Structure formats: C-alpha cells, structure tokens
Amino acid sequence: MDEDGATAVEAVEVYWRPGCPFCMALRPRLRRSGLPIREVDIWADPAAAARVREAAGGNETVPTVFVGPTALVNPSVREVKAAVDRYAPALRAHTRSRRQWWRRRGTSGA
C-alpha cells in the first residue's frame, strides 16, 4: 500500500483465452509497450474467468484488462495507456517511447 492507503498497482493485468484473435492482437502490443503486464488465461483459472464475468456483464469477454480499480473490456493499447496514466502512473516508469527506442537503435550501429 502507498501512503494514502491505496493498493499499489504492480502490473497491468491482461485476461485472455487461447484462440481469441483480439487477445492475439492486443497482448504483443502491450508487451512491446514496456508496461509490466501479468497475463492470465481464463480457461486455466476459474477465478479469473469469474472476475472477467463480473467486469463484463456476465460474459467471458476477452481481452479484459484491469488497471488498478478499472476494467477495460476489449480495449486498445491507447485505452490501456490512458488507464495507466490515470490509475497507475508509476507503471509508466517501465516504458520507453518509440522515439527513445529509435535513438538508441540509431546510435548503436555507426
């Protein structure tokens, strides 16, 4: 917990299931973002499936992403990043922008 009593967010939680094309699109993009993520297969974890049903109006809609107190059902990477900025800005310390990546790559070769 932090000084105001809130639980610290350690990672973006991505709930997914095998064969889901939306999951297969989102998960690699989130990995490349540099955000710390925790991926949970709802078919392997009944409690995770229940959490998704609670967030998605009784459906097992994936991907469902949790950032702190908020749940995002089938979000874009932009929506996840906005939720991180609002609910868990400390997670951004793990990321680097594309510009930083490009500079690092461009300066290492010549």
C-alpha positions in Angstrom: 0.0 0.0 0.0 1.1 3.6 -0.6 1.0 6.4 1.9 -2.7 7.2 1.2 -3.8 3.7 1.9 -4.4 2.6 -1.7 -3.1 -0.6 -3.0 -0.1 -0.1 -5.3 -0.6 -1.5 -8.8 2.3 -3.7 -9.8 1.2 -4.6 -13.3 -1.4 -4.3 -16.0 -3.5 -7.5 -15.7 -4.5 -9.0 -19.1 -7.1 -11.7 -19.0 -7.2 -13.7 -22.2 -8.0 -17.2 -23.6 -6.4 -19.4 -26.3 -7.7 -18.8 -29.8 -9.0 -15.3 -29.2 -8.0 -13.2 -32.1 -8.5 -9.9 -30.2 -6.2 -11.3 -27.4 -3.6 -12.3 -30.0 -3.7 -8.7 -31.3 -3.5 -6.9 -28.0 -1.1 -9.0 -26.0 2.0 -8.5 -28.2 1.4 -4.8 -28.5 1.2 -4.5 -24.7 4.4 -6.5 -24.3 6.1 -4.1 -26.7 4.8 -1.1 -24.8 7.2 -1.9 -22.0 4.4 -1.8 -19.4 4.7 -4.5 -16.8 1.9 -7.0 -17.6 0.5 -10.1 -16.0 -1.3 -12.4 -18.4 -4.0 -14.7 -17.1 -5.6 -17.5 -19.2 -9.2 -17.6 -18.1 -9.6 -21.1 -19.3 -6.9 -22.3 -16.9 -8.1 -20.2 -13.9 -11.7 -20.4 -12.9 -11.3 -17.4 -10.5 -10.0 -15.3 -13.4 -13.0 -16.3 -15.5 -15.3 -15.3 -12.7 -13.5 -11.9 -12.4 -13.9 -11.3 -16.2 -17.7 -12.2 -16.0 -18.1 -9.8 -13.2 -16.4 -7.0 -15.2 -18.1 -7.8 -18.5 -21.7 -8.1 -17.5 -21.8 -11.9 -17.1 -19.9 -12.7 -20.3 -16.4 -14.1 -20.6 -15.4 -11.3 -23.0 -11.6 -11.2 -23.5 -9.3 -9.5 -23.6 -10.3 -7.8 -20.4 -7.6 -5.6 -18.9 -7.5 -4.5 -15.3 -5.6 -1.4 -14.3 -6.0 -0.6 -10.6 -9.7 -0.2 -9.9 -10.8 -0.1 -13.5 -11.7 -2.9 -16.0 -11.4 -2.4 -19.8 -13.2 -4.9 -22.0 -11.5 -5.4 -25.4 -9.5 -2.2 -25.1 -7.0 -0.6 -27.5 -3.4 -0.1 -26.3 -4.2 3.6 -26.2 -7.1 3.0 -23.8 -4.8 0.8 -21.6 -2.1 3.5 -21.5 -4.7 6.2 -20.6 -5.9 4.0 -17.7 -2.3 3.5 -16.6 -1.8 7.3 -16.7 -4.9 7.8 -14.6 -4.8 4.9 -12.1 -1.2 3.6 -12.0 1.2 6.3 -13.4 4.2 4.7 -11.6 4.0 1.8 -14.2 5.0 4.3 -16.9 8.5 4.3 -15.4 9.0 0.9 -17.1 8.2 2.2 -20.6 10.1 4.0 -23.2 8.8 5.9 -26.1 9.3 4.9 -29.7 11.5 8.0 -30.1 13.8 6.8 -27.4 13.9 3.3 -29.0 14.7 4.8 -32.4 17.5 7.0 -30.9 19.1 4.0 -29.1 19.0 1.9 -32.2 20.3 4.6 -34.4 23.2 5.4 -32.2 24.4 1.9 -31.7 25.2 0.9 -35.2 27.6 3.6 -36.7 
